[in-house]
Amino acid sequence: MTTWEKFVARRKINTDLFLSRNSIKTREEFVIHLLARSIEPPDEQTLSAMFPQPVQQQAESQNSELAEEPQQVIATSTRRQSNTQNKKR
């Protein structure tokens, strides 16, 4: 299997032109397109540079991560209280 980097270098491909000519709009479409042609997709860092996450999605993913943390803390403190109460009995 050829890597994306070797494929681009060997054929002197312009990435933006490649994406538009193949009607590729998402990283998932890109990866599927490459795998179908036995080309190993680039690493995550390169994919992120090629397909930056929209600002709104970044904010939503950060908010969802933050929303999960307090629930875990609450669950942990509730368990500690329960354990403390059980020890007193």
Residue pairs with C-beta under 8 A, 6 or more apart in sequence:
1 38
1 39
1 40
2 10
2 38
2 39
2 40
3 39
3 40
3 42
4 34
4 39
4 40
4 41
4 42
4 46
5 42
7 13
7 39
8 15
15 50
18 24
19 25
19 30
19 50
22 33
23 29
24 30
24 33
26 51
27 47
27 50
27 51
30 41
30 47
30 50
30 51
31 41
31 47
34 40
34 41
35 41
41 47
42 50
53 61
